[in-house]
């Protein structure tokens, strides 16, 4: 059984969105979130942006969803999804 666990606020580090796997599915997820929210999600992982709880929470959810989609694209499907705090939103998408 494979379970994916999504972190809550406090797991973020500057540049963490830019360290996600370089894959079209990840890029598409970030673009979709940017379009829907009318913000540049890639800009939410700078040291300055991470001072905002809103930026942190959005970035963590997007990172979780992007990672889950990338794994699914590779044929890796989780049997369970769980998240801590804001990570529960990414888990709900899974």
PDB file of N, CA, C and O in Angstrom, chain B, residues numbered from 101:
ATOM      1  N   UNK B 101       0.850  -1.181   0.000  1.00  0.00           N
ATOM      2  CA  UNK B 101       0.000   0.000   0.000  1.00  0.00           C
ATOM      3  C   UNK B 101       0.895   1.243   0.000  1.00  0.00           C
ATOM      4  O   UNK B 101       1.846   1.340   0.775  1.00  0.00           O
ATOM      5  N   UNK B 102       0.576   2.171  -0.867  1.00  0.00           N
ATOM      6  CA  UNK B 102       1.310   3.430  -0.954  1.00  0.00           C
ATOM      7  C   UNK B 102       0.436   4.557  -0.420  1.00  0.00           C
ATOM      8  O   UNK B 102      -0.717   4.701  -0.826  1.00  0.00           O
ATOM      9  N   UNK B 103       0.979   5.347   0.481  1.00  0.00           N
ATOM     10  CA  UNK B 103       0.283   6.516   1.009  1.00  0.00           C
ATOM     11  C   UNK B 103       1.122   7.753   0.722  1.00  0.00           C
ATOM     12  O   UNK B 103       2.346   7.727   0.852  1.00  0.00           O
ATOM     13  N   UNK B 104       0.469   8.818   0.337  1.00  0.00           N
ATOM     14  CA  UNK B 104       1.145  10.099   0.154  1.00  0.00           C
ATOM     15  C   UNK B 104       0.765  11.006   1.320  1.00  0.00           C
ATOM     16  O   UNK B 104      -0.409  11.146   1.661  1.00  0.00           O
ATOM     17  N   UNK B 105       1.763  11.605   1.909  1.00  0.00           N
ATOM     18  CA  UNK B 105       1.569  12.502   3.042  1.00  0.00           C
ATOM     19  C   UNK B 105       1.978  13.912   2.639  1.00  0.00           C
ATOM     20  O   UNK B 105       3.089  14.122   2.154  1.00  0.00           O
ATOM     21  N   UNK B 106       1.101  14.863   2.834  1.00  0.00           N
ATOM     22  CA  UNK B 106       1.329  16.238   2.415  1.00  0.00           C
ATOM     23  C   UNK B 106       1.608  17.103   3.637  1.00  0.00           C
ATOM     24  O   UNK B 106       0.844  17.068   4.602  1.00  0.00           O
ATOM     25  N   UNK B 107       2.687  17.876   3.611  1.00  0.00           N
ATOM     26  CA  UNK B 107       3.075  18.664   4.786  1.00  0.00           C
ATOM     27  C   UNK B 107       2.225  19.913   4.970  1.00  0.00           C
ATOM     28  O   UNK B 107       1.568  20.396   4.048  1.00  0.00           O
ATOM     29  N   UNK B 108       2.265  20.404   6.181  1.00  0.00           N
ATOM     30  CA  UNK B 108       1.617  21.665   6.497  1.00  0.00           C
ATOM     31  C   UNK B 108       2.640  22.778   6.583  1.00  0.00           C
ATOM     32  O   UNK B 108       3.822  22.595   6.292  1.00  0.00           O
ATOM     33  N   UNK B 109       2.150  23.934   6.988  1.00  0.00           N
ATOM     34  CA  UNK B 109       3.008  25.111   7.083  1.00  0.00           C
ATOM     35  C   UNK B 109       4.168  24.839   8.030  1.00  0.00           C
ATOM     36  O   UNK B 109       3.985  24.287   9.116  1.00  0.00           O
ATOM     37  N   UNK B 110       5.347  25.228   7.608  1.00  0.00           N
ATOM     38  CA  UNK B 110       6.563  24.978   8.360  1.00  0.00           C
ATOM     39  C   UNK B 110       7.519  24.101   7.572  1.00  0.00           C
ATOM     40  O   UNK B 110       8.712  24.047   7.871  1.00  0.00           O
ATOM     41  N   UNK B 111       6.995  23.411   6.561  1.00  0.00           N
ATOM     42  CA  UNK B 111       7.822  22.541   5.724  1.00  0.00           C
ATOM     43  C   UNK B 111       8.460  23.302   4.564  1.00  0.00           C
ATOM     44  O   UNK B 111       9.329  22.768   3.874  1.00  0.00           O
ATOM     45  N   UNK B 112       8.041  24.525   4.351  1.00  0.00           N
ATOM     46  CA  UNK B 112       8.507  25.309   3.208  1.00  0.00           C
ATOM     47  C   UNK B 112       9.929  25.828   3.423  1.00  0.00           C
ATOM     48  O   UNK B 112      10.354  26.085   4.550  1.00  0.00           O
ATOM     49  N   UNK B 113      10.645  25.974   2.317  1.00  0.00           N
ATOM     50  CA  UNK B 113      11.963  26.601   2.306  1.00  0.00           C
ATOM     51  C   UNK B 113      12.038  27.477   1.060  1.00  0.00           C
ATOM     52  O   UNK B 113      11.364  27.189   0.071  1.00  0.00           O
ATOM     53  N   UNK B 114      12.827  28.520   1.085  1.00  0.00           N
ATOM     54  CA  UNK B 114      12.947  29.360  -0.111  1.00  0.00           C
ATOM     55  C   UNK B 114      13.336  28.518  -1.330  1.00  0.00           C
ATOM     56  O   UNK B 114      14.253  27.699  -1.277  1.00  0.00           O
ATOM     57  N   UNK B 115      12.621  28.743  -2.411  1.00  0.00           N
ATOM     58  CA  UNK B 115      12.918  28.063  -3.666  1.00  0.00           C
ATOM     59  C   UNK B 115      12.331  26.672  -3.804  1.00  0.00           C
ATOM     60  O   UNK B 115      12.629  25.983  -4.779  1.00  0.00           O
ATOM     61  N   UNK B 116      11.494  26.228  -2.850  1.00  0.00           N
ATOM     62  CA  UNK B 116      11.019  24.844  -2.909  1.00  0.00           C
ATOM     63  C   UNK B 116      10.167  24.541  -4.136  1.00  0.00           C
ATOM     64  O   UNK B 116      10.199  23.414  -4.631  1.00  0.00           O
ATOM     65  N   UNK B 117       9.418  25.496  -4.636  1.00  0.00           N
ATOM     66  CA  UNK B 117       8.638  25.242  -5.855  1.00  0.00           C
ATOM     67  C   UNK B 117       9.554  25.030  -7.057  1.00  0.00           C
ATOM     68  O   UNK B 117       9.233  24.259  -7.961  1.00  0.00           O
ATOM     69  N   UNK B 118      10.668  25.701  -7.062  1.00  0.00           N
ATOM     70  CA  UNK B 118      11.613  25.582  -8.167  1.00  0.00           C
ATOM     71  C   UNK B 118      12.407  24.280  -8.118  1.00  0.00           C
ATOM     72  O   UNK B 118      13.107  23.944  -9.074  1.00  0.00           O
ATOM     73  N   UNK B 119      12.302  23.552  -7.020  1.00  0.00           N
ATOM     74  CA  UNK B 119      12.975  22.254  -6.901  1.00  0.00           C
ATOM     75  C   UNK B 119      12.039  21.087  -7.185  1.00  0.00           C
ATOM     76  O   UNK B 119      12.445  19.931  -7.071  1.00  0.00           O
ATOM     77  N   UNK B 120      10.801  21.371  -7.550  1.00  0.00           N
ATOM     78  CA  UNK B 120       9.893  20.291  -7.941  1.00  0.00           C
ATOM     79  C   UNK B 120      10.418  19.643  -9.216  1.00  0.00           C
ATOM     80  O   UNK B 120      11.176  20.267  -9.959  1.00  0.00           O
ATOM     81  N   UNK B 121      10.028  18.407  -9.476  1.00  0.00           N
ATOM     82  CA  UNK B 121      10.534  17.726 -10.680  1.00  0.00           C
ATOM     83  C   UNK B 121      10.267  18.546 -11.946  1.00  0.00           C
ATOM     84  O   UNK B 121       9.155  19.036 -12.145  1.00  0.00           O
ATOM     85  N   UNK B 122      11.279  18.693 -12.797  1.00  0.00           N
ATOM     86  CA  UNK B 122      11.086  19.439 -14.052  1.00  0.00           C
ATOM     87  C   UNK B 122      10.304  18.592 -15.047  1.00  0.00           C
ATOM     88  O   UNK B 122      10.882  17.846 -15.838  1.00  0.00           O
ATOM     89  N   UNK B 123       8.991  18.718 -14.994  1.00  0.00           N
ATOM     90  CA  UNK B 123       8.120  17.902 -15.838  1.00  0.00           C
ATOM     91  C   UNK B 123       6.930  18.743 -16.285  1.00  0.00           C
ATOM     92  O   UNK B 123       6.504  19.652 -15.572  1.00  0.00           O
ATOM     93  N   UNK B 124       6.397  18.441 -17.458  1.00  0.00           N
ATOM     94  CA  UNK B 124       5.276  19.195 -18.015  1.00  0.00           C
ATOM     95  C   UNK B 124       4.058  19.184 -17.096  1.00  0.00           C
ATOM     96  O   UNK B 124       3.355  20.191 -17.000  1.00  0.00           O
ATOM     97  N   UNK B 125       3.797  18.079 -16.427  1.00  0.00           N
ATOM     98  CA  UNK B 125       2.639  17.988 -15.531  1.00  0.00           C
ATOM     99  C   UNK B 125       2.790  18.965 -14.357  1.00  0.00           C
ATOM    100  O   UNK B 125       1.820  19.601 -13.944  1.00  0.00           O
ATOM    101  N   UNK B 126       3.986  19.076 -13.836  1.00  0.00           N
ATOM    102  CA  UNK B 126       4.246  20.010 -12.737  1.00  0.00           C
ATOM    103  C   UNK B 126       4.076  21.443 -13.234  1.00  0.00           C
ATOM    104  O   UNK B 126       3.416  22.256 -12.586  1.00  0.00           O
ATOM    105  N   UNK B 127       4.665  21.745 -14.373  1.00  0.00           N
ATOM    106  CA  UNK B 127       4.563  23.096 -14.939  1.00  0.00           C
ATOM    107  C   UNK B 127       3.106  23.464 -15.223  1.00  0.00           C
ATOM    108  O   UNK B 127       2.681  24.588 -14.953  1.00  0.00           O
ATOM    109  N   UNK B 128       2.354  22.528 -15.762  1.00  0.00           N
ATOM    110  CA  UNK B 128       0.944  22.773 -16.059  1.00  0.00           C
ATOM    111  C   UNK B 128       0.152  23.037 -14.787  1.00  0.00           C
ATOM    112  O   UNK B 128      -0.707  23.919 -14.765  1.00  0.00           O
ATOM    113  N   UNK B 129       0.428  22.294 -13.742  1.00  0.00           N
ATOM    114  CA  UNK B 129      -0.277  22.494 -12.471  1.00  0.00           C
ATOM    115  C   UNK B 129      -0.004  23.887 -11.917  1.00  0.00           C
ATOM    116  O   UNK B 129      -0.921  24.569 -11.460  1.00  0.00           O
ATOM    117  N   UNK B 130       1.249  24.307 -11.958  1.00  0.00           N
ATOM    118  CA  UNK B 130       1.604  25.643 -11.460  1.00  0.00           C
ATOM    119  C   UNK B 130       0.971  26.723 -12.332  1.00  0.00           C
ATOM    120  O   UNK B 130       0.492  27.733 -11.816  1.00  0.00           O
ATOM    121  N   UNK B 131       0.965  26.520 -13.634  1.00  0.00           N
ATOM    122  CA  UNK B 131       0.325  27.480 -14.546  1.00  0.00           C
ATOM    123  C   UNK B 131      -1.174  27.558 -14.282  1.00  0.00           C
ATOM    124  O   UNK B 131      -1.739  28.651 -14.244  1.00  0.00           O
ATOM    125  N   UNK B 132      -1.820  26.414 -14.101  1.00  0.00           N
ATOM    126  CA  UNK B 132      -3.261  26.398 -13.815  1.00  0.00           C
ATOM    127  C   UNK B 132      -3.569  27.179 -12.542  1.00  0.00           C
ATOM    128  O   UNK B 132      -4.483  28.003 -12.514  1.00  0.00           O
ATOM    129  N   UNK B 133      -2.801  26.914 -11.493  1.00  0.00           N
ATOM    130  CA  UNK B 133      -3.022  27.611 -10.229  1.00  0.00           C
ATOM    131  C   UNK B 133      -2.786  29.112 -10.396  1.00  0.00           C
ATOM    132  O   UNK B 133      -3.540  29.925  -9.862  1.00  0.00           O
ATOM    133  N   UNK B 134      -1.748  29.473 -11.132  1.00  0.00           N
ATOM    134  CA  UNK B 134      -1.459  30.893 -11.371  1.00  0.00           C
ATOM    135  C   UNK B 134      -2.606  31.567 -12.105  1.00  0.00           C
ATOM    136  O   UNK B 134      -3.003  32.680 -11.759  1.00  0.00           O
ATOM    137  N   UNK B 135      -3.139  30.893 -13.121  1.00  0.00           N
ATOM    138  CA  UNK B 135      -4.248  31.456 -13.894  1.00  0.00           C
ATOM    139  C   UNK B 135      -5.506  31.609 -13.038  1.00  0.00           C
ATOM    140  O   UNK B 135      -6.163  32.649 -13.064  1.00  0.00           O
ATOM    141  N   UNK B 136      -5.829  30.567 -12.286  1.00  0.00           N
ATOM    142  CA  UNK B 136      -7.044  30.595 -11.468  1.00  0.00           C
ATOM    143  C   UNK B 136      -6.955  31.659 -10.379  1.00  0.00           C
ATOM    144  O   UNK B 136      -7.936  32.348 -10.097  1.00  0.00           O
ATOM    145  N   UNK B 137      -5.783  31.792  -9.770  1.00  0.00           N
ATOM    146  CA  UNK B 137      -5.606  32.738  -8.667  1.00  0.00           C
ATOM    147  C   UNK B 137      -5.184  34.135  -9.117  1.00  0.00           C
ATOM    148  O   UNK B 137      -5.139  35.064  -8.310  1.00  0.00           O
ATOM    149  N   UNK B 138      -4.877  34.279 -10.393  1.00  0.00           N
ATOM    150  CA  UNK B 138      -4.409  35.552 -10.952  1.00  0.00           C
ATOM    151  C   UNK B 138      -3.157  36.064 -10.237  1.00  0.00           C
ATOM    152  O   UNK B 138      -3.017  37.259  -9.977  1.00  0.00           O
ATOM    153  N   UNK B 139      -2.253  35.133  -9.928  1.00  0.00           N
ATOM    154  CA  UNK B 139      -0.960  35.475  -9.340  1.00  0.00           C
ATOM    155  C   UNK B 139       0.092  34.560  -9.955  1.00  0.00           C
ATOM    156  O   UNK B 139      -0.239  33.531 -10.545  1.00  0.00           O
ATOM    157  N   UNK B 140       1.346  34.934  -9.818  1.00  0.00           N
ATOM    158  CA  UNK B 140       2.433  34.074 -10.275  1.00  0.00           C
ATOM    159  C   UNK B 140       2.825  33.163  -9.124  1.00  0.00           C
ATOM    160  O   UNK B 140       3.575  33.567  -8.236  1.00  0.00           O
ATOM    161  N   UNK B 141       2.320  31.934  -9.136  1.00  0.00           N
ATOM    162  CA  UNK B 141       2.583  30.994  -8.045  1.00  0.00           C
ATOM    163  C   UNK B 141       4.079  30.744  -7.887  1.00  0.00           C
ATOM    164  O   UNK B 141       4.553  30.539  -6.769  1.00  0.00           O
ATOM    165  N   UNK B 142       4.832  30.758  -8.994  1.00  0.00           N
ATOM    166  CA  UNK B 142       6.286  30.547  -8.899  1.00  0.00           C
ATOM    167  C   UNK B 142       6.966  31.595  -8.020  1.00  0.00           C
ATOM    168  O   UNK B 142       8.045  31.344  -7.482  1.00  0.00           O
ATOM    169  N   UNK B 143       6.354  32.750  -7.873  1.00  0.00           N
ATOM    170  CA  UNK B 143       6.948  33.813  -7.061  1.00  0.00           C
ATOM    171  C   UNK B 143       6.662  33.646  -5.569  1.00  0.00           C
ATOM    172  O   UNK B 143       7.164  34.418  -4.752  1.00  0.00           O
ATOM    173  N   UNK B 144       5.868  32.654  -5.213  1.00  0.00           N
ATOM    174  CA  UNK B 144       5.454  32.493  -3.821  1.00  0.00           C
ATOM    175  C   UNK B 144       6.465  31.758  -2.954  1.00  0.00           C
ATOM    176  O   UNK B 144       6.237  31.581  -1.757  1.00  0.00           O
ATOM    177  N   UNK B 145       7.584  31.327  -3.540  1.00  0.00           N
ATOM    178  CA  UNK B 145       8.557  30.604  -2.720  1.00  0.00           C
ATOM    179  C   UNK B 145       9.843  31.398  -2.470  1.00  0.00           C
ATOM    180  O   UNK B 145      10.859  30.834  -2.063  1.00  0.00           O
ATOM    181  N   UNK B 146       9.791  32.697  -2.715  1.00  0.00           N
ATOM    182  CA  UNK B 146      10.956  33.525  -2.384  1.00  0.00           C
ATOM    183  C   UNK B 146      10.987  33.757  -0.875  1.00  0.00           C
ATOM    184  O   UNK B 146       9.972  33.600  -0.196  1.00  0.00           O
ATOM    185  N   UNK B 147      12.136  34.124  -0.362  1.00  0.00           N
ATOM    186  CA  UNK B 147      12.259  34.393   1.078  1.00  0.00           C
ATOM    187  C   UNK B 147      11.260  35.449   1.534  1.00  0.00           C
ATOM    188  O   UNK B 147      10.638  35.315   2.588  1.00  0.00           O
ATOM    189  N   UNK B 148      11.113  36.499   0.731  1.00  0.00           N
ATOM    190  CA  UNK B 148      10.170  37.564   1.093  1.00  0.00           C
ATOM    191  C   UNK B 148       8.733  37.068   1.076  1.00  0.00           C
ATOM    192  O   UNK B 148       7.969  37.338   2.003  1.00  0.00           O
ATOM    193  N   UNK B 149       8.360  36.337   0.018  1.00  0.00           N
ATOM    194  CA  UNK B 149       6.985  35.853  -0.096  1.00  0.00           C
ATOM    195  C   UNK B 149       6.635  34.885   1.025  1.00  0.00           C
ATOM    196  O   UNK B 149       5.500  34.869   1.500  1.00  0.00           O
ATOM    197  N   UNK B 150       7.601  34.080   1.450  1.00  0.00           N
ATOM    198  CA  UNK B 150       7.333  33.071   2.476  1.00  0.00           C
ATOM    199  C   UNK B 150       7.105  33.660   3.864  1.00  0.00           C
ATOM    200  O   UNK B 150       6.854  32.923   4.818  1.00  0.00           O
ATOM    201  N   UNK B 151       7.191  34.967   3.981  1.00  0.00           N
ATOM    202  CA  UNK B 151       6.835  35.631   5.245  1.00  0.00           C
ATOM    203  C   UNK B 151       5.313  35.727   5.396  1.00  0.00           C
ATOM    204  O   UNK B 151       4.795  36.008   6.476  1.00  0.00           O
ATOM    205  N   UNK B 152       4.620  35.489   4.289  1.00  0.00           N
ATOM    206  CA  UNK B 152       3.159  35.551   4.280  1.00  0.00           C
ATOM    207  C   UNK B 152       2.568  34.147   4.425  1.00  0.00           C
ATOM    208  O   UNK B 152       2.885  33.249   3.646  1.00  0.00           O
ATOM    209  N   UNK B 153       1.713  33.968   5.422  1.00  0.00           N
ATOM    210  CA  UNK B 153       1.043  32.676   5.597  1.00  0.00           C
ATOM    211  C   UNK B 153       0.218  32.308   4.375  1.00  0.00           C
ATOM    212  O   UNK B 153       0.135  31.135   4.010  1.00  0.00           O
ATOM    213  N   UNK B 154      -0.388  33.294   3.745  1.00  0.00           N
ATOM    214  CA  UNK B 154      -1.202  33.033   2.557  1.00  0.00           C
ATOM    215  C   UNK B 154      -0.331  32.465   1.442  1.00  0.00           C
ATOM    216  O   UNK B 154      -0.702  31.472   0.816  1.00  0.00           O
ATOM    217  N   UNK B 155       0.812  33.076   1.189  1.00  0.00           N
ATOM    218  CA  UNK B 155       1.718  32.590   0.145  1.00  0.00           C
ATOM    219  C   UNK B 155       2.200  31.180   0.458  1.00  0.00           C
ATOM    220  O   UNK B 155       2.240  30.322  -0.425  1.00  0.00           O
ATOM    221  N   UNK B 156       2.563  30.944   1.703  1.00  0.00           N
ATOM    222  CA  UNK B 156       3.045  29.622   2.112  1.00  0.00           C
ATOM    223  C   UNK B 156       1.973  28.568   1.883  1.00  0.00           C
ATOM    224  O   UNK B 156       2.251  27.507   1.324  1.00  0.00           O
ATOM    225  N   UNK B 157       0.771  28.851   2.304  1.00  0.00           N
ATOM    226  CA  UNK B 157      -0.294  27.868   2.196  1.00  0.00           C
ATOM    227  C   UNK B 157      -0.652  27.583   0.746  1.00  0.00           C
ATOM    228  O   UNK B 157      -0.858  26.426   0.379  1.00  0.00           O
ATOM    229  N   UNK B 158      -0.729  28.605  -0.076  1.00  0.00           N
ATOM    230  CA  UNK B 158      -1.004  28.385  -1.497  1.00  0.00           C
ATOM    231  C   UNK B 158       0.107  27.559  -2.120  1.00  0.00           C
ATOM    232  O   UNK B 158      -0.161  26.592  -2.834  1.00  0.00           O
ATOM    233  N   UNK B 159       1.343  27.930  -1.856  1.00  0.00           N
ATOM    234  CA  UNK B 159       2.479  27.236  -2.455  1.00  0.00           C
ATOM    235  C   UNK B 159       2.541  25.774  -2.024  1.00  0.00           C
ATOM    236  O   UNK B 159       2.850  24.906  -2.840  1.00  0.00           O
ATOM    237  N   UNK B 160       2.253  25.489  -0.764  1.00  0.00           N
ATOM    238  CA  UNK B 160       2.278  24.102  -0.288  1.00  0.00           C
ATOM    239  C   UNK B 160       1.186  23.263  -0.943  1.00  0.00           C
ATOM    240  O   UNK B 160       1.424  22.113  -1.312  1.00  0.00           O
ATOM    241  N   UNK B 161       0.003  23.826  -1.087  1.00  0.00           N
ATOM    242  CA  UNK B 161      -1.081  23.081  -1.738  1.00  0.00           C
ATOM    243  C   UNK B 161      -0.730  22.810  -3.199  1.00  0.00           C
ATOM    244  O   UNK B 161      -0.887  21.687  -3.678  1.00  0.00           O
ATOM    245  N   UNK B 162      -0.264  23.820  -3.899  1.00  0.00           N
ATOM    246  CA  UNK B 162       0.098  23.649  -5.308  1.00  0.00           C
ATOM    247  C   UNK B 162       1.229  22.632  -5.451  1.00  0.00           C
ATOM    248  O   UNK B 162       1.187  21.787  -6.345  1.00  0.00           O
ATOM    249  N   UNK B 163       2.225  22.701  -4.591  1.00  0.00           N
ATOM    250  CA  UNK B 163       3.337  21.746  -4.649  1.00  0.00           C
ATOM    251  C   UNK B 163       2.848  20.328  -4.415  1.00  0.00           C
ATOM    252  O   UNK B 163       3.285  19.400  -5.096  1.00  0.00           O
ATOM    253  N   UNK B 164       1.953  20.151  -3.469  1.00  0.00           N
ATOM    254  CA  UNK B 164       1.413  18.820  -3.196  1.00  0.00           C
ATOM    255  C   UNK B 164       0.625  18.262  -4.359  1.00  0.00           C
ATOM    256  O   UNK B 164       0.781  17.097  -4.725  1.00  0.00           O
ATOM    257  N   UNK B 165      -0.224  19.095  -4.941  1.00  0.00           N
ATOM    258  CA  UNK B 165      -1.024  18.654  -6.085  1.00  0.00           C
ATOM    259  C   UNK B 165      -0.121  18.360  -7.288  1.00  0.00           C
ATOM    260  O   UNK B 165      -0.316  17.362  -7.983  1.00  0.00           O
ATOM    261  N   UNK B 166       0.857  19.221  -7.530  1.00  0.00           N
ATOM    262  CA  UNK B 166       1.775  19.007  -8.654  1.00  0.00           C
ATOM    263  C   UNK B 166       2.561  17.712  -8.491  1.00  0.00           C
ATOM    264  O   UNK B 166       2.748  16.972  -9.457  1.00  0.00           O
ATOM    265  N   UNK B 167       3.018  17.440  -7.287  1.00  0.00           N
ATOM    266  CA  UNK B 167       3.774  16.215  -7.032  1.00  0.00           C
ATOM    267  C   UNK B 167       2.897  14.986  -7.210  1.00  0.00           C
ATOM    268  O   UNK B 167       3.319  13.997  -7.810  1.00  0.00           O
ATOM    269  N   UNK B 168       1.683  15.049  -6.693  1.00  0.00           N
ATOM    270  CA  UNK B 168       0.757  13.916  -6.841  1.00  0.00           C
ATOM    271  C   UNK B 168       0.445  13.669  -8.310  1.00  0.00           C
ATOM    272  O   UNK B 168       0.401  12.518  -8.743  1.00  0.00           O
ATOM    273  N   UNK B 169       0.231  14.711  -9.072  1.00  0.00           N
ATOM    274  CA  UNK B 169      -0.055  14.563 -10.506  1.00  0.00           C
ATOM    275  C   UNK B 169       1.146  13.993 -11.250  1.00  0.00           C
ATOM    276  O   UNK B 169       0.987  13.182 -12.163  1.00  0.00           O
ATOM    277  N   UNK B 170       2.344  14.415 -10.864  1.00  0.00           N
ATOM    278  CA  UNK B 170       3.551  13.889 -11.511  1.00  0.00           C
ATOM    279  C   UNK B 170       3.697  12.393 -11.245  1.00  0.00           C
ATOM    280  O   UNK B 170       4.012  11.630 -12.159  1.00  0.00           O
ATOM    281  N   UNK B 171       3.474  11.975 -10.023  1.00  0.00           N
ATOM    282  CA  UNK B 171       3.548  10.553  -9.693  1.00  0.00           C
ATOM    283  C   UNK B 171       2.487   9.766 -10.454  1.00  0.00           C
ATOM    284  O   UNK B 171       2.773   8.694 -10.988  1.00  0.00           O
ATOM    285  N   UNK B 172       1.268  10.290 -10.506  1.00  0.00           N
ATOM    286  CA  UNK B 172       0.198   9.614 -11.236  1.00  0.00           C
ATOM    287  C   UNK B 172       0.554   9.483 -12.714  1.00  0.00           C
ATOM    288  O   UNK B 172       0.289   8.452 -13.333  1.00  0.00           O
ATOM    289  N   UNK B 173       1.151  10.523 -13.275  1.00  0.00           N
ATOM    290  CA  UNK B 173       1.556  10.487 -14.679  1.00  0.00           C
ATOM    291  C   UNK B 173       2.575   9.382 -14.924  1.00  0.00           C
ATOM    292  O   UNK B 173       2.627   8.813 -16.014  1.00  0.00           O
ATOM    293  N   UNK B 174       3.386   9.077 -13.911  1.00  0.00           N
ATOM    294  CA  UNK B 174       4.387   8.011 -14.016  1.00  0.00           C
ATOM    295  C   UNK B 174       3.796   6.639 -13.679  1.00  0.00           C
ATOM    296  O   UNK B 174       4.510   5.637 -13.654  1.00  0.00           O
ATOM    297  N   UNK B 175       2.489   6.605 -13.420  1.00  0.00           N
ATOM    298  CA  UNK B 175       1.834   5.338 -13.112  1.00  0.00           C
ATOM    299  C   UNK B 175       1.892   4.957 -11.643  1.00  0.00           C
ATOM    300  O   UNK B 175       1.595   3.817 -11.285  1.00  0.00           O
ATOM    301  N   UNK B 176       2.268   5.895 -10.794  1.00  0.00           N
ATOM    302  CA  UNK B 176       2.351   5.639  -9.352  1.00  0.00           C
ATOM    303  C   UNK B 176       1.102   6.229  -8.700  1.00  0.00           C
ATOM    304  O   UNK B 176       0.971   7.443  -8.549  1.00  0.00           O
ATOM    305  N   UNK B 177       0.206   5.352  -8.324  1.00  0.00           N
ATOM    306  CA  UNK B 177      -1.056   5.784  -7.720  1.00  0.00           C
ATOM    307  C   UNK B 177      -1.064   5.424  -6.240  1.00  0.00           C
ATOM    308  O   UNK B 177      -0.807   4.277  -5.875  1.00  0.00           O
ATOM    309  N   UNK B 178      -1.354   6.382  -5.409  1.00  0.00           N
ATOM    310  CA  UNK B 178      -1.431   6.138  -3.973  1.00  0.00           C
ATOM    311  C   UNK B 178      -2.780   5.521  -3.612  1.00  0.00           C
ATOM    312  O   UNK B 178      -3.796   5.779  -4.257  1.00  0.00           O
ATOM    313  N   UNK B 179      -2.762   4.713  -2.581  1.00  0.00           N
ATOM    314  CA  UNK B 179      -3.994   4.114  -2.064  1.00  0.00           C
ATOM    315  C   UNK B 179      -4.629   5.001  -0.999  1.00  0.00           C
ATOM    316  O   UNK B 179      -5.820   4.894  -0.707  1.00  0.00           O
ATOM    317  N   UNK B 180      -3.809   5.877  -0.427  1.00  0.00           N
ATOM    318  CA  UNK B 180      -4.296   6.768   0.622  1.00  0.00           C
ATOM    319  C   UNK B 180      -3.550   8.097   0.534  1.00  0.00           C
ATOM    320  O   UNK B 180      -2.383   8.153   0.145  1.00  0.00           O
ATOM    321  N   UNK B 181      -4.248   9.152   0.903  1.00  0.00           N
ATOM    322  CA  UNK B 181      -3.676  10.502   0.929  1.00  0.00           C
ATOM    323  C   UNK B 181      -4.013  11.107   2.281  1.00  0.00           C
ATOM    324  O   UNK B 181      -5.149  11.010   2.747  1.00  0.00           O
ATOM    325  N   UNK B 182      -3.023  11.732   2.910  1.00  0.00           N
ATOM    326  CA  UNK B 182      -3.251  12.397   4.196  1.00  0.00           C
ATOM    327  C   UNK B 182      -2.400  13.651   4.248  1.00  0.00           C
ATOM    328  O   UNK B 182      -1.308  13.696   3.681  1.00  0.00           O
ATOM    329  N   UNK B 183      -2.902  14.665   4.927  1.00  0.00           N
ATOM    330  CA  UNK B 183      -2.156  15.908   5.018  1.00  0.00           C
ATOM    331  C   UNK B 183      -2.271  16.536   6.385  1.00  0.00           C
ATOM    332  O   UNK B 183      -3.283  16.398   7.071  1.00  0.00           O
ATOM    333  N   UNK B 184      -1.218  17.226   6.768  1.00  0.00           N
ATOM    334  CA  UNK B 184      -1.198  17.968   8.019  1.00  0.00           C
ATOM    335  C   UNK B 184      -1.622  19.399   7.745  1.00  0.00           C
ATOM    336  O   UNK B 184      -1.055  20.054   6.871  1.00  0.00           O
ATOM    337  N   UNK B 185      -2.596  19.887   8.468  1.00  0.00           N
ATOM    338  CA  UNK B 185      -3.054  21.256   8.349  1.00  0.00           C
ATOM    339  C   UNK B 185      -3.411  21.574   6.898  1.00  0.00           C
ATOM    340  O   UNK B 185      -4.283  20.915   6.333  1.00  0.00           O
ATOM    341  N   UNK B 186      -2.763  22.566   6.275  1.00  0.00           N
ATOM    342  CA  UNK B 186      -3.095  22.935   4.898  1.00  0.00           C
ATOM    343  C   UNK B 186      -2.800  21.791   3.930  1.00  0.00           C
ATOM    344  O   UNK B 186      -3.357  21.758   2.833  1.00  0.00           O
ATOM    345  N   UNK B 187      -1.946  20.867   4.311  1.00  0.00           N
ATOM    346  CA  UNK B 187      -1.668  19.704   3.473  1.00  0.00           C
ATOM    347  C   UNK B 187      -2.901  18.840   3.253  1.00  0.00           C
ATOM    348  O   UNK B 187      -2.949  18.056   2.306  1.00  0.00           O
ATOM    349  N   UNK B 188      -3.899  18.978   4.121  1.00  0.00           N
ATOM    350  CA  UNK B 188      -5.140  18.233   3.949  1.00  0.00           C
ATOM    351  C   UNK B 188      -5.853  18.635   2.649  1.00  0.00           C
ATOM    352  O   UNK B 188      -6.576  17.829   2.062  1.00  0.00           O
ATOM    353  N   UNK B 189      -5.651  19.861   2.210  1.00  0.00           N
ATOM    354  CA  UNK B 189      -6.284  20.295   0.954  1.00  0.00           C
ATOM    355  C   UNK B 189      -5.646  19.602  -0.234  1.00  0.00           C
ATOM    356  O   UNK B 189      -6.354  19.156  -1.137  1.00  0.00           O
ATOM    357  N   UNK B 190      -4.336  19.502  -0.253  1.00  0.00           N
ATOM    358  CA  UNK B 190      -3.663  18.763  -1.334  1.00  0.00           C
ATOM    359  C   UNK B 190      -4.058  17.296  -1.272  1.00  0.00           C
ATOM    360  O   UNK B 190      -4.259  16.669  -2.312  1.00  0.00           O
ATOM    361  N   UNK B 191      -4.173  16.744  -0.080  1.00  0.00           N
ATOM    362  CA  UNK B 191      -4.572  15.339   0.071  1.00  0.00           C
ATOM    363  C   UNK B 191      -5.989  15.119  -0.467  1.00  0.00           C
ATOM    364  O   UNK B 191      -6.276  14.074  -1.051  1.00  0.00           O
ATOM    365  N   UNK B 192      -6.861  16.091  -0.272  1.00  0.00           N
ATOM    366  CA  UNK B 192      -8.234  15.968  -0.763  1.00  0.00           C
ATOM    367  C   UNK B 192      -8.303  15.938  -2.277  1.00  0.00           C
ATOM    368  O   UNK B 192      -9.199  15.318  -2.849  1.00  0.00           O
ATOM    369  N   UNK B 193      -7.360  16.603  -2.929  1.00  0.00           N
ATOM    370  CA  UNK B 193      -7.313  16.590  -4.397  1.00  0.00           C
ATOM    371  C   UNK B 193      -6.916  15.210  -4.885  1.00  0.00           C
ATOM    372  O   UNK B 193      -7.422  14.718  -5.893  1.00  0.00           O
ATOM    373  N   UNK B 194      -5.988  14.588  -4.140  1.00  0.00           N
ATOM    374  CA  UNK B 194      -5.495  13.262  -4.518  1.00  0.00           C
ATOM    375  C   UNK B 194      -6.573  12.236  -4.419  1.00  0.00           C
ATOM    376  O   UNK B 194      -6.335  11.062  -4.701  1.00  0.00           O
TER     377      UNK B 194
END
